[in-house]
Amino acid sequence: MLLDNDPRNPFWLLNNAGLLRILSGMKQILAITLSASLLALAVPAAASEKCYADYKAKQDNPLRLHYGVMQLNGGCDTSSARSEVAARLSREGWVLLNVLSVFGKDGLKERKDSAGRYFLRF
């Protein structure tokens, strides 16, 4: 019968209170794991928003200046943008003067004409 705790009875597990507590705990663990997994999938999607920086740079002998826009691979803050932009410009013989701002793709259109040939060049 259902009320028997006899292992020969296929329903004996249903009456085991300890097992019910374990199953209840497993539901909580499953819910937490599922929530954490969904959160882990959502964070890269939010982090994958592309960031850009506009900057001013120079070359010496002869002195040349330019304003440009660069897509960032690292962090989307001014300090990490400064180091990334400086490193990429220096490979082409340019010296970073200043990172003016860091922005998303919504700011690209308004800066394209001003950056000219240095728009997403580096």
CNS distance restraints for C-alpha pairs under 8 A (distance, minus, plus):
assign (resid   1 and name CA) (resid   9 and name CA) 7.28 0.50 0.50
assign (resid   1 and name CA) (resid  11 and name CA) 7.77 0.50 0.50
assign (resid   2 and name CA) (resid   9 and name CA) 7.96 0.50 0.50
assign (resid   2 and name CA) (resid  11 and name CA) 5.86 0.50 0.50
assign (resid   2 and name CA) (resid  12 and name CA) 6.61 0.50 0.50
assign (resid   2 and name CA) (resid  14 and name CA) 7.72 0.50 0.50
assign (resid   2 and name CA) (resid  15 and name CA) 7.46 0.50 0.50
assign (resid   3 and name CA) (resid  12 and name CA) 7.33 0.50 0.50
assign (resid   3 and name CA) (resid  15 and name CA) 6.61 0.50 0.50
assign (resid   4 and name CA) (resid   9 and name CA) 7.26 0.50 0.50
assign (resid   4 and name CA) (resid  12 and name CA) 6.07 0.50 0.50
assign (resid   4 and name CA) (resid  15 and name CA) 7.69 0.50 0.50
assign (resid   5 and name CA) (resid   9 and name CA) 7.50 0.50 0.50
assign (resid   5 and name CA) (resid  12 and name CA) 4.76 0.50 0.50
assign (resid   5 and name CA) (resid  13 and name CA) 7.41 0.50 0.50
assign (resid   5 and name CA) (resid  15 and name CA) 6.65 0.50 0.50
assign (resid   5 and name CA) (resid  16 and name CA) 7.39 0.50 0.50
assign (resid   6 and name CA) (resid  12 and name CA) 5.88 0.50 0.50
assign (resid   7 and name CA) (resid  12 and name CA) 5.93 0.50 0.50
assign (resid   7 and name CA) (resid  13 and name CA) 7.93 0.50 0.50
assign (resid   8 and name CA) (resid  12 and name CA) 7.77 0.50 0.50
assign (resid  11 and name CA) (resid  15 and name CA) 7.61 0.50 0.50
assign (resid  12 and name CA) (resid  16 and name CA) 6.97 0.50 0.50
assign (resid  13 and name CA) (resid  19 and name CA) 7.19 0.50 0.50
assign (resid  14 and name CA) (resid  20 and name CA) 7.65 0.50 0.50
assign (resid  16 and name CA) (resid  20 and name CA) 6.52 0.50 0.50
assign (resid  17 and name CA) (resid  21 and name CA) 6.34 0.50 0.50
assign (resid  18 and name CA) (resid  22 and name CA) 6.30 0.50 0.50
assign (resid  19 and name CA) (resid  23 and name CA) 6.10 0.50 0.50
assign (resid  20 and name CA) (resid  24 and name CA) 6.05 0.50 0.50
assign (resid  21 and name CA) (resid  25 and name CA) 6.14 0.50 0.50
assign (resid  22 and name CA) (resid  26 and name CA) 6.10 0.50 0.50
assign (resid  23 and name CA) (resid  27 and name CA) 6.28 0.50 0.50
assign (resid  24 and name CA) (resid  28 and name CA) 6.64 0.50 0.50
assign (resid  25 and name CA) (resid  29 and name CA) 6.27 0.50 0.50
assign (resid  26 and name CA) (resid  30 and name CA) 5.93 0.50 0.50
assign (resid  27 and name CA) (resid  31 and name CA) 6.08 0.50 0.50
assign (resid  28 and name CA) (resid  32 and name CA) 6.13 0.50 0.50
assign (resid  29 and name CA) (resid  33 and name CA) 6.00 0.50 0.50
assign (resid  30 and name CA) (resid  34 and name CA) 5.98 0.50 0.50
assign (resid  31 and name CA) (resid  35 and name CA) 6.09 0.50 0.50
assign (resid  32 and name CA) (resid  36 and name CA) 6.09 0.50 0.50
assign (resid  33 and name CA) (resid  37 and name CA) 6.09 0.50 0.50
assign (resid  34 and name CA) (resid  38 and name CA) 6.22 0.50 0.50
assign (resid  35 and name CA) (resid  39 and name CA) 6.16 0.50 0.50
assign (resid  36 and name CA) (resid  40 and name CA) 6.07 0.50 0.50
assign (resid  37 and name CA) (resid  41 and name CA) 6.29 0.50 0.50
assign (resid  38 and name CA) (resid  42 and name CA) 6.22 0.50 0.50
assign (resid  39 and name CA) (resid  43 and name CA) 6.22 0.50 0.50
assign (resid  40 and name CA) (resid  44 and name CA) 7.14 0.50 0.50
assign (resid  41 and name CA) (resid  45 and name CA) 6.88 0.50 0.50
assign (resid  42 and name CA) (resid  46 and name CA) 6.42 0.50 0.50
assign (resid  43 and name CA) (resid  47 and name CA) 6.01 0.50 0.50
assign (resid  44 and name CA) (resid  48 and name CA) 5.72 0.50 0.50
assign (resid  45 and name CA) (resid  49 and name CA) 7.33 0.50 0.50
assign (resid  49 and name CA) (resid 104 and name CA) 7.28 0.50 0.50
assign (resid  50 and name CA) (resid  71 and name CA) 7.30 0.50 0.50
assign (resid  50 and name CA) (resid  72 and name CA) 7.31 0.50 0.50
assign (resid  50 and name CA) (resid 104 and name CA) 6.10 0.50 0.50
assign (resid  50 and name CA) (resid 105 and name CA) 6.59 0.50 0.50
assign (resid  51 and name CA) (resid  71 and name CA) 6.01 0.50 0.50
assign (resid  51 and name CA) (resid  72 and name CA) 5.50 0.50 0.50
assign (resid  51 and name CA) (resid  73 and name CA) 7.72 0.50 0.50
assign (resid  51 and name CA) (resid  76 and name CA) 5.79 0.50 0.50
assign (resid  51 and name CA) (resid 102 and name CA) 6.77 0.50 0.50
assign (resid  51 and name CA) (resid 103 and name CA) 5.70 0.50 0.50
assign (resid  51 and name CA) (resid 104 and name CA) 4.83 0.50 0.50
assign (resid  51 and name CA) (resid 105 and name CA) 6.79 0.50 0.50
assign (resid  52 and name CA) (resid  69 and name CA) 6.75 0.50 0.50
assign (resid  52 and name CA) (resid  70 and name CA) 5.51 0.50 0.50
assign (resid  52 and name CA) (resid  71 and name CA) 4.33 0.50 0.50
assign (resid  52 and name CA) (resid  72 and name CA) 5.33 0.50 0.50
assign (resid  52 and name CA) (resid  76 and name CA) 7.71 0.50 0.50
assign (resid  52 and name CA) (resid 102 and name CA) 5.59 0.50 0.50
assign (resid  52 and name CA) (resid 103 and name CA) 5.35 0.50 0.50
assign (resid  52 and name CA) (resid 104 and name CA) 6.00 0.50 0.50
assign (resid  52 and name CA) (resid 105 and name CA) 7.17 0.50 0.50
assign (resid  52 and name CA) (resid 108 and name CA) 7.96 0.50 0.50
assign (resid  53 and name CA) (resid  69 and name CA) 5.63 0.50 0.50
assign (resid  53 and name CA) (resid  70 and name CA) 5.41 0.50 0.50
assign (resid  53 and name CA) (resid  71 and name CA) 6.51 0.50 0.50
assign (resid  53 and name CA) (resid  72 and name CA) 6.89 0.50 0.50
assign (resid  53 and name CA) (resid  81 and name CA) 6.84 0.50 0.50
assign (resid  53 and name CA) (resid  99 and name CA) 6.75 0.50 0.50
assign (resid  53 and name CA) (resid 100 and name CA) 7.25 0.50 0.50
assign (resid  53 and name CA) (resid 101 and name CA) 5.61 0.50 0.50
assign (resid  53 and name CA) (resid 102 and name CA) 4.39 0.50 0.50
assign (resid  53 and name CA) (resid 103 and name CA) 6.29 0.50 0.50
assign (resid  54 and name CA) (resid  67 and name CA) 7.25 0.50 0.50
assign (resid  54 and name CA) (resid  68 and name CA) 5.59 0.50 0.50
assign (resid  54 and name CA) (resid  69 and name CA) 4.33 0.50 0.50
assign (resid  54 and name CA) (resid  70 and name CA) 6.41 0.50 0.50
assign (resid  54 and name CA) (resid  99 and name CA) 6.02 0.50 0.50
assign (resid  54 and name CA) (resid 100 and name CA) 5.59 0.50 0.50
assign (resid  54 and name CA) (resid 101 and name CA) 5.72 0.50 0.50
assign (resid  54 and name CA) (resid 102 and name CA) 6.76 0.50 0.50
assign (resid  55 and name CA) (resid  67 and name CA) 5.77 0.50 0.50
assign (resid  55 and name CA) (resid  68 and name CA) 5.53 0.50 0.50
assign (resid  55 and name CA) (resid  69 and name CA) 6.43 0.50 0.50
assign (resid  55 and name CA) (resid  96 and name CA) 7.43 0.50 0.50
assign (resid  55 and name CA) (resid  97 and name CA) 7.44 0.50 0.50
assign (resid  55 and name CA) (resid  98 and name CA) 5.54 0.50 0.50
assign (resid  55 and name CA) (resid  99 and name CA) 4.26 0.50 0.50
assign (resid  55 and name CA) (resid 100 and name CA) 5.26 0.50 0.50
assign (resid  55 and name CA) (resid 101 and name CA) 7.40 0.50 0.50
assign (resid  56 and name CA) (resid  65 and name CA) 7.27 0.50 0.50
assign (resid  56 and name CA) (resid  66 and name CA) 5.76 0.50 0.50
assign (resid  56 and name CA) (resid  67 and name CA) 4.56 0.50 0.50
assign (resid  56 and name CA) (resid  68 and name CA) 6.47 0.50 0.50
assign (resid  56 and name CA) (resid  96 and name CA) 6.29 0.50 0.50
assign (resid  56 and name CA) (resid  97 and name CA) 5.39 0.50 0.50
assign (resid  56 and name CA) (resid  98 and name CA) 5.35 0.50 0.50
assign (resid  56 and name CA) (resid  99 and name CA) 6.61 0.50 0.50
assign (resid  56 and name CA) (resid 100 and name CA) 7.51 0.50 0.50
assign (resid  57 and name CA) (resid  65 and name CA) 5.76 0.50 0.50
assign (resid  57 and name CA) (resid  66 and name CA) 5.44 0.50 0.50
assign (resid  57 and name CA) (resid  67 and name CA) 6.51 0.50 0.50
assign (resid  57 and name CA) (resid  68 and name CA) 7.96 0.50 0.50
assign (resid  57 and name CA) (resid  94 and name CA) 6.24 0.50 0.50
assign (resid  57 and name CA) (resid  95 and name CA) 5.43 0.50 0.50
assign (resid  57 and name CA) (resid  96 and name CA) 4.41 0.50 0.50
assign (resid  57 and name CA) (resid  97 and name CA) 4.96 0.50 0.50
assign (resid  57 and name CA) (resid  98 and name CA) 7.06 0.50 0.50
assign (resid  58 and name CA) (resid  63 and name CA) 6.95 0.50 0.50
assign (resid  58 and name CA) (resid  64 and name CA) 5.46 0.50 0.50
assign (resid  58 and name CA) (resid  65 and name CA) 4.38 0.50 0.50
assign (resid  58 and name CA) (resid  66 and name CA) 6.36 0.50 0.50
assign (resid  58 and name CA) (resid  94 and name CA) 5.57 0.50 0.50
assign (resid  58 and name CA) (resid  95 and name CA) 5.27 0.50 0.50
assign (resid  58 and name CA) (resid  96 and name CA) 6.60 0.50 0.50
assign (resid  58 and name CA) (resid  97 and name CA) 6.84 0.50 0.50
assign (resid  59 and name CA) (resid  63 and name CA) 5.51 0.50 0.50
assign (resid  59 and name CA) (resid  64 and name CA) 5.09 0.50 0.50
assign (resid  59 and name CA) (resid  65 and name CA) 6.56 0.50 0.50
assign (resid  59 and name CA) (resid  93 and name CA) 6.73 0.50 0.50
assign (resid  59 and name CA) (resid  94 and name CA) 5.12 0.50 0.50
assign (resid  59 and name CA) (resid  95 and name CA) 6.27 0.50 0.50
assign (resid  60 and name CA) (resid  64 and name CA) 6.49 0.50 0.50
assign (resid  66 and name CA) (resid 115 and name CA) 7.91 0.50 0.50
assign (resid  66 and name CA) (resid 118 and name CA) 7.56 0.50 0.50
assign (resid  67 and name CA) (resid 114 and name CA) 7.37 0.50 0.50
assign (resid  67 and name CA) (resid 115 and name CA) 5.50 0.50 0.50
assign (resid  67 and name CA) (resid 118 and name CA) 6.91 0.50 0.50
assign (resid  68 and name CA) (resid 114 and name CA) 7.87 0.50 0.50
assign (resid  68 and name CA) (resid 115 and name CA) 4.66 0.50 0.50
assign (resid  68 and name CA) (resid 116 and name CA) 7.58 0.50 0.50
assign (resid  68 and name CA) (resid 118 and name CA) 4.68 0.50 0.50
assign (resid  68 and name CA) (resid 119 and name CA) 5.43 0.50 0.50
assign (resid  68 and name CA) (resid 120 and name CA) 7.30 0.50 0.50
assign (resid  68 and name CA) (resid 121 and name CA) 7.91 0.50 0.50
assign (resid  69 and name CA) (resid 111 and name CA) 7.53 0.50 0.50
assign (resid  69 and name CA) (resid 112 and name CA) 7.85 0.50 0.50
assign (resid  69 and name CA) (resid 115 and name CA) 6.31 0.50 0.50
assign (resid  69 and name CA) (resid 118 and name CA) 6.50 0.50 0.50
assign (resid  69 and name CA) (resid 119 and name CA) 4.91 0.50 0.50
assign (resid  69 and name CA) (resid 120 and name CA) 5.37 0.50 0.50
assign (resid  69 and name CA) (resid 121 and name CA) 7.66 0.50 0.50
assign (resid  70 and name CA) (resid  85 and name CA) 7.44 0.50 0.50
assign (resid  70 and name CA) (resid 119 and name CA) 6.82 0.50 0.50
assign (resid  70 and name CA) (resid 120 and name CA) 4.74 0.50 0.50
assign (resid  70 and name CA) (resid 121 and name CA) 6.91 0.50 0.50
assign (resid  70 and name CA) (resid 122 and name CA) 6.13 0.50 0.50
assign (resid  71 and name CA) (resid 120 and name CA) 6.36 0.50 0.50
assign (resid  72 and name CA) (resid  76 and name CA) 7.25 0.50 0.50
assign (resid  72 and name CA) (resid  81 and name CA) 6.80 0.50 0.50
assign (resid  72 and name CA) (resid  84 and name CA) 7.39 0.50 0.50
assign (resid  72 and name CA) (resid  85 and name CA) 7.87 0.50 0.50
assign (resid  74 and name CA) (resid  80 and name CA) 6.90 0.50 0.50
assign (resid  74 and name CA) (resid  81 and name CA) 7.21 0.50 0.50
assign (resid  74 and name CA) (resid  84 and name CA) 7.28 0.50 0.50
assign (resid  75 and name CA) (resid  80 and name CA) 5.64 0.50 0.50
assign (resid  75 and name CA) (resid  81 and name CA) 6.63 0.50 0.50
assign (resid  76 and name CA) (resid  80 and name CA) 7.13 0.50 0.50
assign (resid  76 and name CA) (resid  81 and name CA) 6.69 0.50 0.50
assign (resid  76 and name CA) (resid 102 and name CA) 6.56 0.50 0.50
assign (resid  76 and name CA) (resid 103 and name CA) 7.79 0.50 0.50
assign (resid  77 and name CA) (resid  81 and name CA) 6.01 0.50 0.50
assign (resid  77 and name CA) (resid 102 and name CA) 6.41 0.50 0.50
assign (resid  78 and name CA) (resid  82 and name CA) 5.96 0.50 0.50
assign (resid  78 and name CA) (resid  99 and name CA) 6.96 0.50 0.50
assign (resid  78 and name CA) (resid 101 and name CA) 6.77 0.50 0.50
assign (resid  78 and name CA) (resid 102 and name CA) 6.20 0.50 0.50
assign (resid  79 and name CA) (resid  83 and name CA) 6.73 0.50 0.50
assign (resid  80 and name CA) (resid  84 and name CA) 6.30 0.50 0.50
assign (resid  81 and name CA) (resid  85 and name CA) 5.85 0.50 0.50
assign (resid  81 and name CA) (resid  99 and name CA) 7.39 0.50 0.50
assign (resid  81 and name CA) (resid 102 and name CA) 7.51 0.50 0.50
assign (resid  82 and name CA) (resid  86 and name CA) 6.01 0.50 0.50
assign (resid  82 and name CA) (resid  98 and name CA) 7.58 0.50 0.50
assign (resid  82 and name CA) (resid  99 and name CA) 5.94 0.50 0.50
assign (resid  83 and name CA) (resid  87 and name CA) 6.16 0.50 0.50
assign (resid  84 and name CA) (resid  88 and name CA) 6.29 0.50 0.50
assign (resid  85 and name CA) (resid  89 and name CA) 6.03 0.50 0.50
assign (resid  85 and name CA) (resid  96 and name CA) 7.23 0.50 0.50
assign (resid  86 and name CA) (resid  90 and name CA) 6.01 0.50 0.50
assign (resid  86 and name CA) (resid  95 and name CA) 6.67 0.50 0.50
assign (resid  86 and name CA) (resid  96 and name CA) 5.23 0.50 0.50
assign (resid  87 and name CA) (resid  91 and name CA) 6.71 0.50 0.50
assign (resid  88 and name CA) (resid  92 and name CA) 7.37 0.50 0.50
assign (resid  88 and name CA) (resid 122 and name CA) 6.64 0.50 0.50
assign (resid  89 and name CA) (resid  93 and name CA) 6.57 0.50 0.50
assign (resid  89 and name CA) (resid  94 and name CA) 5.05 0.50 0.50
assign (resid  89 and name CA) (resid  95 and name CA) 6.45 0.50 0.50
assign (resid  89 and name CA) (resid  96 and name CA) 6.89 0.50 0.50
assign (resid  89 and name CA) (resid 122 and name CA) 6.99 0.50 0.50
assign (resid  90 and name CA) (resid  94 and name CA) 4.95 0.50 0.50
assign (resid  90 and name CA) (resid  95 and name CA) 5.90 0.50 0.50
assign (resid  90 and name CA) (resid  96 and name CA) 7.83 0.50 0.50
assign (resid 103 and name CA) (resid 107 and name CA) 6.16 0.50 0.50
assign (resid 104 and name CA) (resid 108 and name CA) 7.49 0.50 0.50
assign (resid 107 and name CA) (resid 111 and name CA) 6.82 0.50 0.50
assign (resid 108 and name CA) (resid 112 and name CA) 6.10 0.50 0.50
assign (resid 109 and name CA) (resid 113 and name CA) 7.97 0.50 0.50
assign (resid 111 and name CA) (resid 115 and name CA) 6.17 0.50 0.50
assign (resid 112 and name CA) (resid 116 and name CA) 6.29 0.50 0.50
assign (resid 112 and name CA) (resid 119 and name CA) 6.02 0.50 0.50
assign (resid 115 and name CA) (resid 119 and name CA) 4.94 0.50 0.50
assign (resid 117 and name CA) (resid 121 and name CA) 7.02 0.50 0.50
assign (resid 118 and name CA) (resid 122 and name CA) 7.53 0.50 0.50
